[in-house]
């Protein structure tokens, strides 16, 4: 009767030396079906639908931030300016970690004063956005004025 050694731990060679069985770490399995391997490892034609999904999620996030900023601007007037400000558009610049906010300033009010007041109140607006979104980090906000011409209605 010999000594039983658990499978996968060690084997005894004929000369009595121990040999450890190596594990297959970091090796990719060899597939017979190459189409399955391409889909599994993300190689192939699936990238187009992935990019559409990323664009859609980015657009949803920008709309969510736009709603939060419009609510924050409507709840309390920005310090130092007496006009109502409105967020026209939010776009990623260059990604969702930093957003470019297009602000509409009414005719008859100073754009410079409105931008200075927004920059002064940016930390409060960023915290309002952070409370409204479900993300690990709140995005940085940059404000850009959008001029509105008195149009025919």
Backbone as a ProteinNet text record, in pm:
[ID]
protein_1_A
[PRIMARY]
XXXXXXXXXXXXXXXXXXXXXXXXXXXXXXXXXXXXXXXXXXXXXXXXXXXXXXXXXXXXXXXXXXXXXXXXXXXXXXXXXXXXXXXXXXXXXXXXXXXXXXXXXXXXXXXXXXXXXXXXXXXXXXXXXXXXXXXXXXXXXXXXXXXXXXXXX
[TERTIARY]
83	0	88.2	55.6	134.3	68.8	138.9	88.1	0.6	-117.3	-208.6	-184.4	-160	-137.8	-256.9	-315.1	-428.2	-389.1	-483.5	-460.2	-438.4	-338.2	-311.7	-213	-173.2	-79.7	63	91.9	226.4	221.3	318.8	332.9	471	480.4	611.2	662.1	783.8	847.3	906.7	950.5	1008.3	1133	1209.7	1332	1305.5	1180.5	1148.8	1146.6	1174.7	1169.4	1026.5	990.9	856.5	850.4	740.7	717.7	581.1	577	448.1	384.8	256.2	181	154.6	190.8	171.9	27.1	-15.2	-151.3	-148.9	-257.9	-268.2	-320.8	-235.6	-277.4	-240.8	-334.8	-307.9	-305.9	-334.1	-336.9	-478.1	-488.2	-617	-650.9	-774.2	-817.1	-818.9	-781.8	-782.9	-920	-987.7	-1121.8	-1118.3	-1203.7	-1219.4	-1306.7	-1408	-1500.4	-1447.6	-1391.7	-1331.3	-1435.8	-1555.7	-1661.8	-1701.9	-1711.1	-1743.7	-1634.1	-1509.1	-1396.6	-1396.8	-1428.8	-1432.4	-1540.7	-1656.7	-1765.8	-1732.3	-1671.5	-1638.7	-1535.3	-1433.3	-1325.2	-1344.7	-1457.8	-1488.1	-1424.5	-1378.1	-1319.5	-1426.5	-1432.6	-1529.2	-1623.4	-1745.7	-1837.9	-1923	-1906.5	-1990	-1955.3	-1846.4	-1802.3	-1895.4	-1963.7	-2053.3	-2172	-2230.4	-2343	-2296.9	-2173.4	-2119.4	-2100.5	-2052	-2031.2	-2164.6	-2266.3	-2399.2	-2453	-2428.8	-2475.7	-2402.8	-2273.3	-2196.6	-2245.9	-2273.5	-2326	-2463	-2546.6	-2680.4	-2671.6	-2584.6	-2568	-2510.1	-2418.8	-2361.9	-2469.6	-2554.7	-2662.9	-2762	-2793.6	-2883.2	-2823.4	-2693.9	-2627.4	-2627.8	-2601	-2600.8	-2740.3	-2844.3	-2981.7	-3015.8	-2966.8	-2991.5	-2923.1	-2801.2	-2730.1	-2798.5	-2847.8	-2918.4	-3043.1	-3120.8	-3240.5	-3203.7	-3099	-3057.6	-3011.1	-2937.5	-2890.3	-3005.1	-3098.8	-3213.7	-3297	-3314.5	-3387	-3310.6	-3178.9	-3098.1	-3099	-3095.7	-3099	-3237.4	-3342.5	-3478.4	-3511.6	-3455.8	-3485	-3432.8	-3311.6	-3254.3	-3177.5	-3192.2	-3118.7	-2970.7	-2889.4	-2746.1	-2708.8	-2619.2	-2581.5	-2520.1	-2566.6	-2505	-2567.1	-2668.4	-2731.3	-2882.5	-2951.9	-3095.7	-3178.2	-3116.3	-3193.6	-3201.5	-3299.5	-3312.5	-3217.5	-3143.7	-3053.5	-3113.2	-3084.5	-3139.4	-3029.4	-3025.7	-2927.8	-2985.4	-2919.7	-2965.6	-2919	-2794.6	-2737.8	-2622.7	-2602.1	-2486.5	-2420	-2288.8	-2216.2	-2087	-2041.3	-1916.4	-1796.8	-1699.7	-1581.6	-1459.1	-1383.9	-1390	-1469.4	-1498.5	-1576.1	-1674.8	-1739.8	-1842.3	-1784.6	-1654.6	-1592.3	-1584.3	-1596.5	-1593.8	-1701.5	-1794.8	-1907.9	-1905.4	-1945.1	-1956.6	-2103.5	-2135.5	-2274.2	-2298.6	-2393.3	-2429	-2543.4	-2517.1	-2612	-2672.3	-2804.3	-2874.6	-2889.4	-2838.6	-2851.1	-2950.3	-3046.8	-3149.8	-3090.5	-3157.2	-3116.1	-3130.4	-3039.7	-3046.3	-2965.1	-2909.8	-2827.1	-2684.2	-2592.3	-2451.6	-2410.1	-2352.9	-2306	-2185.1	-2099.3	-1980.1	-2019.3	-2116.2	-2161.7	-2227	-2303.4	-2369.4	-2267	-2164.5	-2061.6	-1978.7	-1947.7	-1873.5	-1955.2	-2084.1	-2170.4	-2182	-2189.7	-2196.2	-2066.4	-1954.8	-1826.2	-1812.4	-1865.6	-1862.1	-1951.5	-2061.5	-2159.7	-2143.2	-2032.7	-2013	-2007	-1949.5	-1938.9	-2077.6	-2167.5	-2303.5	-2377.3	-2359.2	-2425.1	-2371.5	-2241.5	-2182.4	-2235.2	-2253.7	-2308.3	-2455.4	-2529.8	-2668.1	-2671.6	-2577.7	-2568.6	-2531.4	-2438.5	-2395.3	-2510.1	-2599.7	-2713.7	-2815.8	-2820.6	-2921.6	-2878.7	-2749.1	-2702.4	-2654.7	-2643	-2594.4	-2458.9	-2357	-2221	-2125.9	-2009.5	-1908.8	-1852.8	-1829.5	-1774.7	-1864.1	-1881.1	-1957.8	-1868.2	-1924.5	-1842.7	-1804.9	-1692.2	-1651.4	-1739.1	-1773.7	-1862.4	-1789.8	-1802.3	-1752.8	-1870.9	-1882.4	-1998.3	-1960	-2049.3	-2030.2	-2160	-2153	-2276.3	-2328.5	-2460.4	-2527.4	-2613.3	-2592.8	-2670	-2804.4	-2907.8	-3043.3	-3086.3	-3119	-3164.3	-3315.9	-3365.1	-3510.6	-3574.4	-3632.3	-3685.7	-3832	-3882.3	-4023.7	-4102.9	-4207.8	-4289.6	-4429.7
-117.7	0	125.1	216.7	338.3	456	565.6	687.8	758.9	799.9	871.9	1021.3	1085.1	1228.9	1290.4	1399.7	1462.1	1504.9	1492.6	1527.2	1677.6	1715.8	1857	1917.6	1847.5	1905.3	1866.2	1738.3	1693.6	1549.7	1511.9	1373.6	1323.6	1197	1136.9	1075.8	1114.1	1054.8	919.7	853.6	721.1	728.4	837.3	849.7	903.5	945	992	1143	1220.3	1366.4	1415.1	1525.3	1580.6	1680.3	1678.5	1771.3	1833.1	1966.8	2035.8	2050.7	2035.4	2049.4	2198.5	2249.1	2391	2422.9	2543.3	2587.5	2678	2682.1	2760.5	2899.7	2986.1	3122.7	3214.3	3301.1	3402.2	3349.8	3224.5	3170.6	3177.4	3212.4	3214.5	3074.2	3035.9	2904.2	2902.5	2788.8	2775.8	2725.4	2804.9	2769.7	2712.6	2616.7	2561.5	2655.1	2713	2803	2945.7	2999.3	3132.6	3242.9	3221.4	3322	3341.1	3231.3	3239.3	3312.7	3286.3	3351.5	3501.6	3542.8	3685.6	3757.8	3695.2	3756.3	3760.5	3653	3644.8	3748.6	3767.1	3859	3998.8	4028.9	4163.9	4203.4	4109	4141.1	4123.1	4211.5	4192.8	4309.1	4280.7	4384.6	4442.2	4400.3	4449.7	4590.4	4647	4777.9	4890.7	4874.5	4980.3	4996.9	4887.6	4897.5	4945.8	4911	4958.5	5109.3	5164.1	5308.5	5383.4	5323.5	5386.3	5388.7	5282.1	5276.7	5380	5395.5	5494.5	5635.2	5662.1	5793.6	5819.2	5716.6	5732	5757.6	5684.8	5704.7	5842.7	5888.9	6022.3	6128.9	6110.6	6206.2	6206	6089.1	6081.1	6152.2	6133.6	6197.8	6349	6398.8	6543.5	6603	6533	6580.7	6582	6483.7	6478	6596	6627.9	6741.7	6872	6881.9	7002.3	7026.6	6921.2	6935.2	6978.8	6918.5	6953	7098	7144.2	7283.1	7381.3	7350.5	7439.4	7449.9	7338.9	7343.3	7423.5	7406.4	7479.7	7629.1	7665.7	7808	7867.5	7788.8	7838.9	7854	7767.4	7772.7	7900	7937.2	8058.5	8133.9	8263.1	8344.9	8340.3	8341	8343.7	8477.2	8469.7	8590.1	8694	8816.9	8926.6	8959.4	8887.9	8919.1	8913.5	9000.8	9007.7	8944.3	8864.7	8804.6	8653.7	8597	8452.1	8393.3	8290.6	8221.6	8085.7	8038.7	7912.7	7832	7701.8	7614.1	7566.3	7603.9	7566.9	7426.9	7395	7266.9	7231	7101.5	7049.9	6948.1	6962.8	6869.4	6826.4	6704	6657.9	6729.2	6765.3	6835.4	6790.4	6697.5	6602.7	6477.3	6455.6	6337.8	6378.6	6281.6	6311.3	6357.2	6357.1	6407.6	6559.2	6620.4	6765.7	6804.3	6886.4	6922	7070.2	7100	7236.6	7275	7377.1	7418.4	7547.9	7545.1	7662.9	7735	7858.7	7936.9	8047.5	8059.4	8166.6	8284.5	8399.2	8523.1	8611.9	8663.7	8747.1	8875.6	8929.2	9057.8	9166.6	9261	9372	9348.8	9231.4	9202.1	9176.7	9209.2	9196.2	9048.5	9003.1	8865	8843.8	8944.4	8933.9	8918.4	8999.5	8989	8853.8	8804.2	8675.1	8562	8564.9	8460.1	8466.9	8588.8	8602.5	8549.8	8577.9	8529.3	8376.8	8319.4	8173.8	8107.9	8166.9	8110.9	8119.9	8226.8	8242.6	8138.4	8102.1	8009.4	7866.3	7839	7709.2	7593.1	7613.1	7502.3	7459.1	7555.9	7520.7	7448	7494.9	7430.3	7288.7	7271	7137.3	7043.2	7094.3	7009	6974.5	7067.2	7037	6926.3	6931.9	6827.6	6694.6	6698.8	6575.7	6508.8	6588.3	6529.9	6470.4	6522.8	6479	6356.9	6332.5	6221.7	6106.5	5990.1	5871.8	5832.9	5908.1	5882.5	5890.8	5831.4	5832.8	5973.4	6043.1	6179.2	6273.8	6392.1	6494	6553.9	6584	6639.6	6784.7	6824.3	6965.3	7039.5	7163.9	7241.6	7364.4	7388.5	7510.1	7576.8	7708.5	7781.6	7864.8	7862.3	7938.2	8011.3	8143.2	8215.7	8187.4	8188.5	8175.5	8299.3	8372.3	8493.8	8459.2	8523.8	8504.8	8636.4	8629.2	8748.2	8759.7	8880.3	8901.4	8869.2	8748.7	8702.4	8737	8708.8	8729.9	8612.8	8643.2	8537.6	8546.8
0	0	0	-90	-101.8	-31.4	-28.4	33.3	-69.4	-25.1	-114.8	-101.8	-213.1	-219.5	-292.4	-236.3	-305.3	-446.5	-536.3	-676.2	-687.6	-763.9	-788.4	-691.8	-585.8	-489.4	-524.6	-523.7	-556.1	-603.3	-680.2	-725.1	-686.8	-671.2	-642.8	-771.2	-806.4	-923.5	-886.2	-985.2	-963.1	-875.1	-884.5	-807	-667	-636.4	-502.8	-488.2	-594	-583.1	-606.5	-542.7	-555.3	-670.7	-743.5	-853.9	-831.9	-825.1	-811.5	-948	-947.1	-1071.6	-1094.8	-1208.8	-1240.4	-1273.3	-1236.3	-1265.9	-1388	-1459.4	-1582.3	-1549.7	-1504	-1472.8	-1588	-1621.2	-1722.6	-1865.3	-1884.5	-2020.7	-2074.3	-2197.7	-2264.3	-2312.9	-2293.1	-2339.8	-2491.6	-2546.7	-2691.4	-2734.1	-2815.5	-2858.9	-2999.8	-3020.3	-3153.5	-3235.7	-3171.7	-3239.1	-3228.6	-3334.6	-3331.7	-3320.3	-3374.6	-3362	-3217.1	-3144	-3001.1	-2924.7	-2958.6	-2891.1	-2917.6	-3040.5	-3072.9	-2993.5	-2981.2	-2905.8	-2757.6	-2707.3	-2565.4	-2525.1	-2604.8	-2570.5	-2628.2	-2686	-2730.7	-2861.3	-2937.2	-3066.5	-3172.8	-3266.6	-3375.1	-3390.1	-3434.6	-3477.4	-3365.3	-3241.1	-3132.6	-3087.6	-3137.7	-3090.5	-3133.7	-3245.4	-3292.6	-3198	-3153.1	-3060.7	-2923.9	-2885.6	-2758.6	-2759.7	-2871.5	-2878.9	-2878.9	-2941.8	-2937.1	-2795.7	-2720.3	-2582.5	-2496.9	-2517.1	-2442.9	-2475.4	-2602.2	-2640.7	-2579.5	-2576.7	-2518.1	-2368.2	-2299.1	-2154.5	-2124.6	-2207.5	-2190.5	-2208.9	-2310	-2334.2	-2219	-2165	-2049.4	-1928.9	-1907.2	-1794.3	-1808.9	-1929.6	-1952.9	-1931.7	-1973.6	-1951.3	-1803	-1730.1	-1586	-1515.8	-1555.3	-1497.4	-1535.7	-1659.4	-1703.2	-1619.2	-1594.2	-1509.7	-1367.9	-1312.2	-1175.9	-1166.2	-1266.7	-1265.7	-1285.2	-1373.4	-1391.8	-1264.7	-1194.8	-1067.4	-962.6	-958.7	-861.6	-891.1	-1019.2	-1055.1	-1032.6	-1045.6	-1025.6	-877.3	-793.1	-649.9	-584.6	-619.4	-559.5	-665.7	-663.8	-759.7	-726.8	-829.7	-810.9	-748.5	-652.4	-577.7	-671.3	-660.3	-732.9	-866.9	-910.5	-1038.2	-1019	-1083.2	-1062.3	-1172.1	-1260.8	-1369.7	-1352.4	-1420.4	-1420.1	-1523.5	-1483.7	-1574.6	-1607.8	-1728.2	-1775.1	-1842.6	-1814.3	-1877.9	-2010	-2119.3	-2252.6	-2290.8	-2259.5	-2300.6	-2208.3	-2187.8	-2114.7	-2204.8	-2222.8	-2308.7	-2240.2	-2267.2	-2206.7	-2268.6	-2183.7	-2233.9	-2156.2	-2190.4	-2301	-2268.5	-2138.7	-2100	-1991.6	-1929.8	-1829	-1695.5	-1681.6	-1560.1	-1558.1	-1673.3	-1686.4	-1786.9	-1745.9	-1831.7	-1867.5	-1990	-2038.9	-2034.8	-1954.6	-1932.4	-2009.2	-2102.8	-2182.2	-2110.7	-2066.8	-1987.9	-2074.9	-2068.5	-2139.1	-2043.6	-2086.9	-2010.1	-2084.1	-2012.6	-2075.2	-2131.1	-2233.8	-2289.5	-2183.7	-2187.1	-2093	-1966	-1949.1	-1832.3	-1877	-1791.6	-1823.5	-1822.1	-1933.9	-1943.7	-1852.3	-1842.9	-1759	-1612.3	-1567.5	-1428.8	-1401.5	-1497.8	-1480.3	-1471.7	-1556.2	-1553.3	-1425.6	-1379.6	-1254.2	-1136.3	-1136.8	-1029.5	-1033.3	-1152.7	-1164.8	-1118.5	-1155	-1110.5	-959.5	-901.4	-756.1	-688	-750.9	-694	-748.2	-815.6	-881.2	-781.8	-664.7	-568.7	-519.4	-497	-454.7	-567.4	-690.4	-803.8	-825.1	-805.3	-819.5	-711.8	-590.5	-484.2	-511	-572.5	-611.6	-717.3	-811.2	-913	-848	-752.8	-685.8	-611.4	-553.9	-483.3	-580.3	-701.6	-798	-879.4	-891.4	-974.4	-887.2	-947.4	-876.9	-934.4	-895.2	-941.8	-825.1	-842.1	-736.5	-717.3	-827	-821.3	-900.7	-846.1	-918	-1026.7	-1142.1	-1250.4	-1223.9	-1280.4	-1278.3	-1378.5	-1345.4	-1431.6	-1484.8	-1614.3	-1678.6	-1745.3	-1726.6	-1776.8	-1898.6	-1999.9	-2122.5	-2151	-2179.1	-2207.9	-2348.8	-2359.4	-2489.2	-2505.1	-2611.6	-2630.9	-2693.3	-2643	-2694.9	-2756.5	-2883.8	-2954.6	-2936.6	-2922.2	-2913.2	-3046.5	-3057.3	-3185.5	-3203.8	-3322.5	-3352.3	-3295.7	-3221.7	-3164.5	-3214.4
[MASK]
+++++++++++++++++++++++++++++++++++++++++++++++++++++++++++++++++++++++++++++++++++++++++++++++++++++++++++++++++++++++++++++++++++++++++++++++++++++++++

